[in-house]
């Protein structure tokens, strides 16, 4: 099924990207441009991505892809 009409991205394409190592939705968007134009497919693309990740044995990470700052207290 075609998920993104703007960039002709199918559910199979998303599953293939996940099988080849794509681990976050933002990376999928960078690599395929899915859900990056009109936005109409965003929810469907995210759902297919999450299904593909679950099928691969991964899990969706809640929160930002990059960690925030680490606070370290130095003692003298």
C-alpha positions in Angstrom: 0.0 0.0 0.0 1.2 3.5 -0.7 1.7 5.4 2.5 3.1 8.7 1.2 1.7 9.9 -2.0 4.0 12.9 -2.3 7.2 10.7 -2.4 5.6 7.4 -3.4 6.7 5.5 -0.3 5.0 2.2 0.4 4.6 0.2 3.6 7.0 -2.4 2.1 9.6 0.4 1.6 9.2 1.4 5.2 9.6 -2.3 6.4 12.7 -2.6 4.2 14.2 0.5 5.7 13.6 -0.8 9.2 15.1 -4.3 8.4 18.2 -2.5 7.0 18.8 -0.7 10.3 16.6 2.4 10.5 15.8 2.8 14.2 14.0 6.1 14.6 11.2 7.8 12.7 13.3 10.9 12.0 16.0 8.8 10.3 13.3 7.2 8.2 12.1 10.7 7.2 15.6 11.8 6.3 16.3 8.7 4.3 13.0 8.5 2.4 11.3 11.9 2.8 8.1 10.2 4.0 5.8 12.5 5.9 8.0 15.5 5.1 5.9 17.4 2.6 2.1 17.8 3.1 2.0 15.8 6.3 -1.2 13.9 5.5 0.6 10.6 5.8 2.4 11.2 9.1 0.1 9.2 11.3 -0.1 6.2 8.9 3.7 6.3 8.2 4.4 6.4 12.0 2.0 3.4 12.5 3.7 1.4 9.8 7.1 2.3 11.1 6.2 1.2 14.6 4.8 -2.1 13.3 7.9 -2.7 11.3 10.1 -1.9 14.3 8.1 -4.3 16.5 8.3 -7.0 13.8 12.1 -6.6 13.9 12.2 -7.0 17.6 12.9 -3.4 18.4 10.7 -0.9 20.3 9.8 2.7 19.7 11.7 5.0 22.0 9.5 7.6 23.7 11.2 11.0 23.8 13.9 12.7 21.8 16.4 10.8 19.7 19.3 12.7 21.3 19.8 12.8 25.0 19.7 16.0 26.9 22.7 17.4 28.7 24.3 15.4 31.4 24.9 17.2 34.7 27.9 16.1 36.6 28.9 17.4 40.1 32.6 17.7 40.7 33.9 17.3 44.2 37.1 18.7 45.5 
